[in-house]
Amino acid sequence: MDEEEIVNLEQCLQSLKELIKVKKEVIKKSDKYRDMDIWETSSARRAAASDALTRACESRDKKEDDLHADLVDADLCDPKSTDSYETRIINVSCGLGHSMGLKYTPKLPKKMK
């Protein structure tokens, strides 16, 4: 095993830790939103909780893309199709139930550059 392989594996570990952290956040925000009483919680508060959950899910999806690219670089999985790495528009929550479209480009594995 050479130095580059170790660096790639350490990057996979770091990306995995970040993904685990974000997934725990998604679970926490999901539970909070689910447990809100529709009659005792204002619509603004429910919308804010929904937006927070949406942002956490977006972050989770990005961390999954990052981990996949790192796994490809470490030769632990195969790359996705090339169109999976192209820039696309994602809807991002911007508060009180509103969203906007932003360009997003997933992390491209070094091997595909």
Z-matrix of the N, CA and C atoms (Angstrom, degrees):
N
C 1 1.454
C 2 1.539 1 107.92
N 3 1.314 2 115.30 1 129.44
C 4 1.467 3 118.03 2 -179.43
C 5 1.536 4 110.64 3 -99.07
N 6 1.310 5 114.94 4 176.65
C 7 1.467 6 121.69 5 -175.64
C 8 1.532 7 112.27 6 -60.51
N 9 1.325 8 117.24 7 -40.33
C 10 1.471 9 120.44 8 -179.03
C 11 1.526 10 111.27 9 -63.49
N 12 1.322 11 117.44 10 -39.19
C 13 1.466 12 120.67 11 178.44
C 14 1.526 13 111.05 12 -62.86
N 15 1.317 14 116.28 13 -40.95
C 16 1.465 15 120.12 14 178.87
C 17 1.524 16 110.48 15 -65.40
N 18 1.323 17 116.47 16 -42.65
C 19 1.472 18 120.55 17 177.92
C 20 1.525 19 109.97 18 -60.55
N 21 1.329 20 117.55 19 -43.31
C 22 1.470 21 121.41 20 179.22
C 23 1.523 22 111.34 21 -63.09
N 24 1.326 23 117.28 22 -41.62
C 25 1.463 24 120.62 23 179.05
C 26 1.532 25 111.06 24 -66.85
N 27 1.320 26 116.93 25 -39.46
C 28 1.461 27 119.83 26 177.37
C 29 1.525 28 110.95 27 -64.32
N 30 1.336 29 117.04 28 -36.60
C 31 1.463 30 120.58 29 176.90
C 32 1.527 31 110.28 30 -66.17
N 33 1.335 32 117.25 31 -38.44
C 34 1.469 33 120.80 32 175.83
C 35 1.521 34 110.61 33 -60.70
N 36 1.324 35 115.76 34 -43.93
C 37 1.458 36 120.40 35 179.74
C 38 1.518 37 111.06 36 -62.40
N 39 1.318 38 116.80 37 -43.86
C 40 1.474 39 121.18 38 178.82
C 41 1.528 40 110.67 39 -62.33
N 42 1.327 41 116.95 40 -44.43
C 43 1.470 42 120.58 41 179.48
C 44 1.528 43 110.76 42 -64.95
N 45 1.321 44 116.83 43 -37.53
C 46 1.463 45 120.80 44 178.51
C 47 1.528 46 110.49 45 -65.09
N 48 1.319 47 117.22 46 -43.17
C 49 1.469 48 120.67 47 177.80
C 50 1.525 49 110.85 48 -60.63
N 51 1.331 50 116.61 49 -42.56
C 52 1.466 51 120.34 50 179.01
C 53 1.524 52 111.07 51 -64.46
N 54 1.331 53 116.73 52 -39.62
C 55 1.462 54 120.82 53 178.83
C 56 1.525 55 110.89 54 -65.34
N 57 1.316 56 117.40 55 -42.56
C 58 1.463 57 120.87 56 178.37
C 59 1.522 58 110.20 57 -60.58
N 60 1.317 59 116.71 58 -43.63
C 61 1.464 60 121.11 59 179.61
C 62 1.529 61 111.16 60 -60.20
N 63 1.324 62 116.26 61 -45.16
C 64 1.462 63 120.42 62 -178.77
C 65 1.525 64 110.87 63 -69.16
N 66 1.332 65 117.93 64 -37.08
C 67 1.470 66 119.97 65 178.71
C 68 1.525 67 110.84 66 -64.87
N 69 1.335 68 117.16 67 -37.47
C 70 1.466 69 120.16 68 175.96
C 71 1.518 70 110.32 69 -63.65
N 72 1.328 71 116.35 70 -38.70
C 73 1.462 72 121.38 71 177.86
C 74 1.526 73 110.40 72 -63.77
N 75 1.331 74 117.23 73 -41.64
C 76 1.467 75 121.00 74 178.41
C 77 1.527 76 110.14 75 -61.44
N 78 1.326 77 117.09 76 -44.10
C 79 1.462 78 120.69 77 179.48
C 80 1.527 79 110.28 78 -61.44
N 81 1.327 80 116.53 79 -45.38
C 82 1.461 81 121.33 80 -179.47
C 83 1.528 82 111.08 81 -61.45
N 84 1.326 83 116.96 82 -46.57
C 85 1.465 84 120.75 83 -178.75
C 86 1.529 85 111.11 84 -69.32
N 87 1.315 86 116.57 85 -35.33
C 88 1.456 87 120.90 86 177.65
C 89 1.533 88 110.67 87 -64.99
N 90 1.331 89 116.04 88 -44.46
C 91 1.468 90 119.83 89 177.96
C 92 1.524 91 110.86 90 -62.60
N 93 1.327 92 116.79 91 -41.55
C 94 1.459 93 120.85 92 179.59
C 95 1.526 94 110.53 93 -61.82
N 96 1.324 95 116.57 94 -45.04
C 97 1.465 96 120.54 95 -179.78
C 98 1.526 97 110.69 96 -65.84
N 99 1.323 98 116.32 97 -43.16
C 100 1.468 99 120.79 98 -179.25
C 101 1.526 100 111.66 99 -62.70
N 102 1.336 101 116.41 100 -36.95
C 103 1.466 102 120.42 101 -175.39
C 104 1.526 103 114.28 102 -82.67
N 105 1.321 104 117.47 103 -2.31
C 106 1.472 105 119.41 104 179.01
C 107 1.524 106 109.81 105 -69.24
N 108 1.309 107 115.40 106 133.65
C 109 1.458 108 121.68 107 176.52
C 110 1.528 109 107.77 108 -82.35
N 111 1.305 110 116.06 109 120.07
C 112 1.462 111 120.57 110 -176.07
C 113 1.526 112 112.10 111 -61.69
N 114 1.314 113 117.21 112 -27.70
C 115 1.472 114 120.43 113 -176.92
C 116 1.530 115 112.10 114 -88.79
N 117 1.328 116 116.95 115 -22.82
C 118 1.463 117 119.40 116 -176.61
C 119 1.529 118 113.19 117 -106.13
N 120 1.325 119 117.26 118 -3.81
C 121 1.458 120 121.23 119 -178.31
C 122 1.521 121 109.07 120 -114.08
N 123 1.312 122 116.25 121 132.09
C 124 1.466 123 119.80 122 -178.76
C 125 1.529 124 110.42 123 -65.98
N 126 1.314 125 115.09 124 156.58
C 127 1.466 126 119.68 125 179.64
C 128 1.529 127 110.37 126 -63.85
N 129 1.337 128 117.97 127 -34.71
C 130 1.470 129 121.06 128 178.67
C 131 1.525 130 110.61 129 -64.97
N 132 1.332 131 116.23 130 -40.18
C 133 1.470 132 119.82 131 179.67
C 134 1.541 133 110.90 132 -68.36
N 135 1.324 134 116.25 133 -39.98
C 136 1.471 135 119.79 134 177.09
C 137 1.528 136 110.37 135 -65.03
N 138 1.336 137 117.15 136 -40.91
C 139 1.467 138 121.16 137 178.48
C 140 1.523 139 110.59 138 -63.76
N 141 1.332 140 117.04 139 -40.69
C 142 1.464 141 120.67 140 178.85
C 143 1.529 142 110.58 141 -64.23
N 144 1.328 143 117.08 142 -41.00
C 145 1.459 144 120.52 143 178.30
C 146 1.525 145 110.94 144 -65.94
N 147 1.325 146 116.00 145 -38.69
C 148 1.457 147 120.78 146 177.44
C 149 1.527 148 110.92 147 -64.20
N 150 1.332 149 116.27 148 -42.95
C 151 1.466 150 120.90 149 178.44
C 152 1.522 151 110.99 150 -63.40
N 153 1.332 152 116.85 151 -41.55
C 154 1.472 153 120.57 152 179.03
C 155 1.524 154 110.39 153 -62.81
N 156 1.324 155 116.54 154 -40.70
C 157 1.463 156 120.72 155 178.04
C 158 1.526 157 110.66 156 -65.77
N 159 1.324 158 116.51 157 -42.19
C 160 1.465 159 120.62 158 178.96
C 161 1.523 160 111.43 159 -61.39
N 162 1.336 161 116.84 160 -44.00
C 163 1.471 162 120.60 161 178.54
C 164 1.524 163 111.23 162 -63.51
N 165 1.329 164 116.57 163 -39.70
C 166 1.467 165 120.09 164 178.66
C 167 1.533 166 110.42 165 -64.77
N 168 1.317 167 117.26 166 -39.31
C 169 1.471 168 120.98 167 178.28
C 170 1.526 169 111.17 168 -66.68
N 171 1.332 170 116.70 169 -38.86
C 172 1.466 171 120.15 170 176.52
C 173 1.521 172 110.30 171 -62.66
N 174 1.307 173 116.21 172 -42.55
C 175 1.463 174 121.19 173 178.79
C 176 1.525 175 110.29 174 -63.43
N 177 1.331 176 116.50 175 -41.26
C 178 1.470 177 120.98 176 177.57
C 179 1.529 178 110.92 177 -59.97
N 180 1.321 179 116.26 178 -45.22
C 181 1.461 180 120.05 179 -179.38
C 182 1.531 181 111.32 180 -61.82
N 183 1.323 182 116.63 181 -39.95
C 184 1.471 183 120.34 182 178.53
C 185 1.517 184 111.11 183 -67.04
N 186 1.334 185 117.11 184 -40.45
C 187 1.466 186 120.81 185 178.76
C 188 1.535 187 110.82 186 -65.54
N 189 1.328 188 116.83 187 -33.85
C 190 1.468 189 120.09 188 176.04
C 191 1.524 190 110.32 189 -65.35
N 192 1.335 191 116.75 190 -40.89
C 193 1.467 192 120.49 191 176.28
C 194 1.527 193 110.82 192 -62.11
N 195 1.338 194 116.47 193 -43.45
C 196 1.468 195 120.67 194 179.76
C 197 1.526 196 111.00 195 -62.39
N 198 1.324 197 116.68 196 -44.93
C 199 1.463 198 120.20 197 -179.89
C 200 1.518 199 110.39 198 -62.86
N 201 1.318 200 117.31 199 -42.77
C 202 1.460 201 119.71 200 -179.64
C 203 1.531 202 110.92 201 -60.40
N 204 1.318 203 117.16 202 -44.68
C 205 1.471 204 120.44 203 178.87
C 206 1.524 205 110.37 204 -61.08
N 207 1.328 206 117.31 205 -41.12
C 208 1.464 207 120.34 206 179.19
C 209 1.529 208 111.29 207 -66.96
N 210 1.323 209 117.41 208 -37.08
C 211 1.467 210 120.66 209 177.36
C 212 1.527 211 111.34 210 -65.68
N 213 1.322 212 116.19 211 -37.84
C 214 1.470 213 119.91 212 176.54
C 215 1.527 214 109.66 213 -63.04
N 216 1.332 215 116.81 214 -45.00
C 217 1.468 216 120.84 215 -179.93
C 218 1.528 217 112.30 216 -63.03
N 219 1.329 218 116.46 217 -28.56
C 220 1.463 219 120.85 218 179.70
C 221 1.533 220 112.01 219 -90.59
N 222 1.334 221 117.28 220 7.24
C 223 1.475 222 122.99 221 -178.80
C 224 1.525 223 113.02 222 60.39
N 225 1.339 224 116.55 223 33.27
C 226 1.457 225 120.42 224 179.62
C 227 1.526 226 112.25 225 -102.60
N 228 1.330 227 116.75 226 -9.05
C 229 1.461 228 120.34 227 173.94
C 230 1.529 229 109.17 228 -158.77
N 231 1.311 230 114.75 229 166.75
C 232 1.461 231 120.89 230 -179.20
C 233 1.527 232 109.92 231 -85.70
N 234 1.334 233 116.57 232 151.50
C 235 1.468 234 118.70 233 177.05
C 236 1.523 235 111.29 234 -69.65
N 237 1.318 236 114.77 235 158.96
C 238 1.462 237 120.97 236 173.63
C 239 1.521 238 107.79 237 -77.67
N 240 1.308 239 116.29 238 177.53
C 241 1.464 240 119.72 239 175.41
C 242 1.525 241 108.89 240 -65.63
N 243 1.322 242 116.67 241 153.78
C 244 1.467 243 120.48 242 -175.21
C 245 1.527 244 112.71 243 -60.53
N 246 1.331 245 118.42 244 -32.81
C 247 1.464 246 119.59 245 179.79
C 248 1.534 247 112.30 246 -68.90
N 249 1.331 248 117.92 247 -17.15
C 250 1.467 249 121.33 248 177.02
C 251 1.522 250 112.19 249 -69.48
N 252 1.332 251 116.58 250 -19.32
C 253 1.465 252 121.51 251 -177.90
C 254 1.534 253 112.34 252 -100.90
N 255 1.318 254 117.10 253 3.78
C 256 1.457 255 120.40 254 -179.10
C 257 1.525 256 111.37 255 -79.00
N 258 1.317 257 115.59 256 155.01
C 259 1.458 258 121.63 257 177.42
C 260 1.526 259 108.84 258 -63.89
N 261 1.320 260 114.76 259 138.48
C 262 1.463 261 120.41 260 178.95
C 263 1.518 262 109.05 261 -143.44
N 264 1.302 263 116.04 262 167.16
C 265 1.456 264 122.26 263 178.81
C 266 1.530 265 107.90 264 -94.17
N 267 1.335 266 115.87 265 128.65
C 268 1.456 267 120.52 266 174.00
C 269 1.523 268 108.03 267 -119.74
N 270 1.312 269 115.93 268 148.61
C 271 1.465 270 120.60 269 177.49
C 272 1.518 271 108.57 270 -88.20
N 273 1.319 272 116.01 271 124.71
C 274 1.450 273 122.76 272 -177.80
C 275 1.521 274 108.99 273 -113.00
N 276 1.324 275 115.87 274 133.01
C 277 1.452 276 120.94 275 178.05
C 278 1.519 277 109.91 276 -67.13
N 279 1.341 278 116.27 277 136.19
C 280 1.465 279 119.74 278 178.58
C 281 1.525 280 111.48 279 -129.45
N 282 1.316 281 117.20 280 24.26
C 283 1.456 282 121.21 281 172.45
C 284 1.512 283 115.14 282 104.06
N 285 1.315 284 114.37 283 143.96
C 286 1.465 285 123.85 284 176.12
C 287 1.532 286 113.40 285 50.56
N 288 1.312 287 115.53 286 41.27
C 289 1.457 288 120.49 287 175.33
C 290 1.515 289 115.39 288 81.74
N 291 1.320 290 118.05 289 2.11
C 292 1.456 291 121.62 290 179.70
C 293 1.521 292 110.20 291 -94.56
N 294 1.318 293 115.81 292 156.93
C 295 1.460 294 119.93 293 176.78
C 296 1.521 295 109.15 294 -145.02
N 297 1.331 296 114.32 295 163.75
C 298 1.456 297 119.73 296 176.39
C 299 1.518 298 108.48 297 -140.44
N 300 1.316 299 115.89 298 153.58
C 301 1.453 300 121.05 299 179.56
C 302 1.518 301 111.36 300 -87.01
N 303 1.323 302 116.41 301 129.94
C 304 1.461 303 121.81 302 177.30
C 305 1.520 304 109.37 303 -127.94
N 306 1.325 305 115.65 304 150.82
C 307 1.453 306 119.75 305 175.89
C 308 1.527 307 109.40 306 -74.93
N 309 1.318 308 115.63 307 138.02
C 310 1.464 309 121.54 308 178.33
C 311 1.525 310 108.64 309 -136.50
N 312 1.316 311 115.83 310 130.08
C 313 1.457 312 121.64 311 176.17
C 314 1.519 313 108.16 312 -118.70
N 315 1.339 314 117.17 313 115.00
C 316 1.463 315 119.52 314 178.58
C 317 1.528 316 111.33 315 -62.23
N 318 1.316 317 115.31 316 156.13
C 319 1.462 318 121.04 317 177.72
C 320 1.535 319 108.69 318 -63.51
N 321 1.302 320 114.93 319 129.20
C 322 1.461 321 122.00 320 -179.81
C 323 1.534 322 108.74 321 -93.60
N 324 1.333 323 117.53 322 127.61
C 325 1.472 324 118.58 323 176.86
C 326 1.528 325 110.19 324 -59.15
N 327 1.319 326 116.04 325 143.92
C 328 1.454 327 121.80 326 179.84
C 329 1.525 328 111.16 327 -56.16
N 330 1.318 329 116.68 328 -34.00
C 331 1.459 330 121.31 329 -177.37
C 332 1.521 331 113.06 330 -67.34
N 333 1.327 332 116.51 331 -17.60
C 334 1.466 333 119.87 332 -177.74
C 335 1.520 334 111.96 333 -100.36
N 336 1.332 335 117.13 334 1.17
C 337 1.488 336 120.15 335 -179.87
C 338 1.494 337 110.19 336 -82.36
